[in-house]
Amino acid sequence: MDADKTLDCLGLYCPMPIVKTSLAVDELDEGQVLEVLADDVGIKDDMPAWCKTTGNEFLGIEEKDGEYRVYVRKRSG
C-alpha cells in the first residue's frame, strides 16, 4: 500500500506507537495515509481501537517476521 508518510515505531511499546501515531496524523492533510512500522504485538488491537475512537480510518495491517505495517487514513472534516 502506498503511504504519504512512514512512522518508525520499531522498538517502542505501548502506549508510544499510538502516541507517536496521533502526533504524526496531526501533521497530515485530510485523506493522507500514514504507514506505521512497529514490532509491538499490541499494535494489532490498539490501532483499530484508536482509529475507532478518533474517527480516522484503519486501512489494514501487514505482518512479516514479527514486524507490523499498519495503515491509517486521516479523517476528513
Backbone torsions as a table, in degrees:
resi	resn	phi	psi	omega
1	MET	NA	138.6	177.7
2	ASP	-82.1	135.6	179.2
3	ALA	-123.2	151.8	177.5
4	ASP	-81.7	-25.3	-179.7
5	LYS	-151.3	146.3	176.2
6	THR	-116.3	135.1	178.9
7	LEU	-116.5	120.0	-179.1
8	ASP	-91.3	110.4	177.5
9	CYS	-115.6	19.9	178.9
10	LEU	-62.1	133.8	-180.0
11	GLY	87.3	-3.8	179.1
12	LEU	-101.3	147.1	-178.4
13	TYR	-124.4	161.5	-176.4
14	CYS	-45.0	131.2	9.9
15	PRO	-100.9	9.7	-170.1
16	MET	-60.8	-40.5	178.0
17	PRO	-59.3	-36.0	179.1
18	ILE	-73.6	-40.4	178.0
19	VAL	-60.4	-47.7	-179.4
20	LYS	-67.6	-35.9	176.5
21	THR	-61.8	-44.3	179.8
22	SER	-58.7	-44.5	179.2
23	LEU	-65.9	-41.3	-178.7
24	ALA	-68.4	-39.3	179.3
25	VAL	-64.4	-34.8	178.2
26	ASP	-59.6	-28.2	-178.5
27	GLU	-85.3	-11.2	-179.3
28	LEU	-84.2	157.9	170.3
29	ASP	-82.4	158.1	178.0
30	GLU	-54.8	135.4	177.5
31	GLY	86.5	-10.7	178.6
32	GLN	-75.1	156.3	-175.9
33	VAL	-110.4	133.4	175.4
34	LEU	-106.8	132.0	172.8
35	GLU	-103.1	126.1	179.7
36	VAL	-112.3	123.8	175.6
37	LEU	-97.1	127.5	-177.8
38	ALA	-148.9	157.6	174.8
39	ASP	-125.9	10.8	175.4
40	ASP	-90.3	117.0	-176.4
41	VAL	-58.5	-23.8	179.6
42	GLY	-61.8	-20.3	-179.2
43	ILE	-60.4	-27.4	-177.7
44	LYS	-64.3	-32.8	177.4
45	ASP	-96.5	-36.7	-173.5
46	ASP	-68.2	-42.5	-175.0
47	MET	-67.8	-46.2	176.5
48	PRO	-60.0	-37.7	179.2
49	ALA	-66.3	-41.9	178.7
50	TRP	-63.4	-42.8	179.3
51	CYS	-62.1	-42.9	179.4
52	LYS	-61.9	-40.9	-179.2
53	THR	-69.1	-38.3	-173.5
54	THR	-94.5	-13.5	-178.8
55	GLY	86.8	3.5	174.5
56	ASN	-79.3	160.4	-174.6
57	GLU	-97.3	120.3	174.6
58	PHE	-80.0	116.7	-175.8
59	LEU	-95.6	-16.6	178.7
60	GLY	139.7	176.3	-177.1
61	ILE	-142.7	140.2	175.2
62	GLU	-118.6	137.4	-179.8
63	GLU	-122.7	132.2	176.6
64	LYS	-150.5	123.2	176.0
65	ASP	53.0	41.4	176.3
66	GLY	79.0	6.0	175.7
67	GLU	-113.7	146.8	-176.5
68	TYR	-119.9	139.5	171.2
69	ARG	-116.3	116.2	-176.1
70	VAL	-114.1	138.2	-176.7
71	TYR	-119.2	130.4	-177.2
72	VAL	-132.8	131.2	175.0
73	ARG	-101.4	130.5	179.3
74	LYS	-66.8	134.0	-177.3
75	ARG	-62.3	153.5	174.2
76	SER	-95.3	142.5	176.9
77	GLY	77.8	NA	NA
